[in-house]
Amino acid sequence: MEIATEEETSLLEVWKKYRVLLNRVDTSTAPDVDWPAAPKCNSLELITCE
């Protein structure tokens, strides 16, 4: 059932990559954790979370 648009499919891949990057975060350095940039919800661009 291929109902997703190309943009939606690409956005899903971006979020999957972000999820992997989150799982690789070294939390033993808390509170100075180097978090990956989160994707915007409506775009393929990345934002920097500070």
C-alpha positions as CSV (number, residue, x, y, z in Angstrom):
1,M,0.0,0.0,0.0
2,E,2.3,2.7,-1.3
3,I,0.3,5.8,-0.4
4,A,3.1,8.1,0.9
5,T,4.4,10.8,-1.3
6,E,8.1,11.0,-2.2
7,E,8.5,13.9,0.3
8,E,6.8,11.9,3.1
9,T,9.0,8.9,2.4
10,S,12.1,11.1,2.4
11,L,11.0,12.7,5.7
12,L,10.5,9.3,7.3
13,E,14.1,8.4,6.3
14,V,15.4,11.6,7.9
15,W,13.5,10.8,11.2
16,K,14.8,7.2,11.1
17,K,18.4,8.5,10.8
18,Y,17.7,10.9,13.7
19,R,16.5,8.1,15.8
20,V,19.7,6.1,15.2
21,L,21.8,9.2,16.0
22,L,19.8,9.6,19.3
23,N,20.5,6.1,20.3
24,R,24.3,6.7,19.8
25,V,24.4,9.7,22.1
26,D,26.9,9.3,24.9
27,T,24.8,10.2,28.0
28,S,27.6,9.5,30.4
29,T,28.8,13.1,29.6
30,A,25.6,14.6,31.1
31,P,24.8,17.4,31.4
32,D,27.1,18.3,28.5
33,V,25.5,15.9,26.0
34,D,26.1,16.6,22.3
35,W,22.6,16.1,21.0
36,P,22.1,15.6,17.2
37,A,20.1,18.2,15.3
38,A,16.4,17.4,15.1
39,P,14.6,17.4,11.8
40,K,11.8,20.0,11.3
41,C,8.4,18.3,11.2
42,N,7.3,19.8,7.9
43,S,10.6,19.9,6.0
44,L,13.6,17.9,5.1
45,E,15.9,20.5,6.5
46,L,17.6,20.1,9.8
47,I,17.6,22.6,12.7
48,T,20.1,23.0,15.4
49,C,18.7,22.4,18.9
50,E,20.5,24.5,21.5
